Amino acid sequence: MKKDTHPTYQKVLFVDSSTGQKYLLGTTMQPKETEEFDGVEYPACHVAISASSHPYFVGGKQFVDTEGRIDKFRNRYKAVQQKAQQEQEKRDQQEEEQPATKKTAKKKA
């Protein structure tokens, strides 16, 4: 078997930036920062979201999505329908005006 082909496996301390929760996991990551945990110095990796801060796991709504995907689709669809209806009304008005001008043109001739 070839030597030095795989990265080194080590314990790394993952720190949740929002809650401060720390997780000690084995990984091949090579972070440059170090932090002390339980009296031992470990390489540390700071993460924005972990199981202690993700809304799915904590049941809260830290990331507020004002509208869901379905609501966004319905709003876009409604806007497209309103625009199409306005364009149809403009066409109808133009058609009403055009025959009137054609009739007056025939009377003049």
N, C-alpha and C positions, 0 to 999 in steps of 0.2 A: 504494500500500500504506500502511496506517495505521502511524504511528510510535508507539513506546512501548507496544505491546500485548503484547510478549513479554518475559519476564524475562531479565535479563542472564545470559549464559553465561560461566562463569569456571572456573578451576582451583581445586579444593578438596582439601585434605589430609584424608583419612580415616585415623583412628588407631584401631587395635584396642586396646581397653582392657585386655584380658587378656594379650596378647602384646607389645604395644608396636609391632607392625608398622605401617608407614605406607604408604598408597597415595595417589598423586596422580592424581585423576580430574577430568574436566570435567563440570560439572553446573550447574543453575540454582539450587541451594540458596544461601541467604544466611546462613551461620553467623556468629555474633557473635565467636566466639573466633578467635584467630590463633596460628599456630605456625610456627617456622622449619624449613625443609627444604631441604637442599643450598644453604644460604646465601641463600635467598629466603623472604620472609614470605608465607604463604598463609593464607586462612581455613581453620579446622580444625573437623572434625566428629568427635566420639568415638563409636565404635560398640562394642557389646558382643561381637558375633560377626562374624568375617570369614573369608575363605578360609584364613587362617593359624591360626584357632582352631576352626573348625567340625569336629565329629567326622567328617563325611562326607569332608572333604578331607584331614584329617590321619590318619585311620584309628584314632583313639583313641576312648575313651569318657569324655569329660569330663562329659557330661550322662548320668548313669546312670539308665536306665529299668529299674526292677527287674523289671517284667513287661511283656510285649508286649501288644498289643491282643487277640490271640487268647487268650492265657492269662487275661487279665482277663475276657473273655467267658465262658470255660469255668468260671472260679471263680464268677461270678455265676449261671450256669446251674446249676451244682452246688448252690449255696446255695438256689436256688428249688426244685429237685427235692427236697432234703432237707426243706425246710419243708413242701412238699406231702405228702411221705411221713409226716411227723410228724402233720400234720392228719388224714390218712387213718387213721393208727393211733388217734388220739383218737376219731374217728367210730366206728371198729370197736369200741373199748372201750365207748363209750356204747351202741351197739346191743346188745352182749352183756349189759350191765347192764339195759337196758330190758325185754327179754323176760322176764328173771328176775323183775322186779318185777311185770309183768303176770300171770305165772303164780301168784305168791303172792297177788295181789289176787283172782284167780278162786277159789283155794282157800278164801280167807276168806269169800267170798260164798256 
